[in-house]
Amino acid sequence: MRRSASPPATAEWDTGAALIAHGFGVSLAPRLAHLPFGDRIVRVPLAGPTRPARHVLAGIRAGSSRQPSIAAGLEALQAVADSKRPDGAGVRRPADPV
């Protein structure tokens, strides 16, 4: 049997989970992703300084960061980001242009 030069790739979780459940590899999946097949698939948490990370972008209308509710939401997102980084420093973006 000839092996493929590249591993199979899928664009949605159910197909990827089916491949894994039948012994065709491993996958990185978000913690909240539904993975079917019960005990045929095992989640293994990744840890350490090189674990994968997700980048979050908050898109807002120009000038709207001065609105109290939007400013509060952005600050809350920033606080969570700061608390999740190993070095405790989140990434700050410039404020809206004046």
Beta strands, then each sheet from edge to edge (+ up, - down):
end
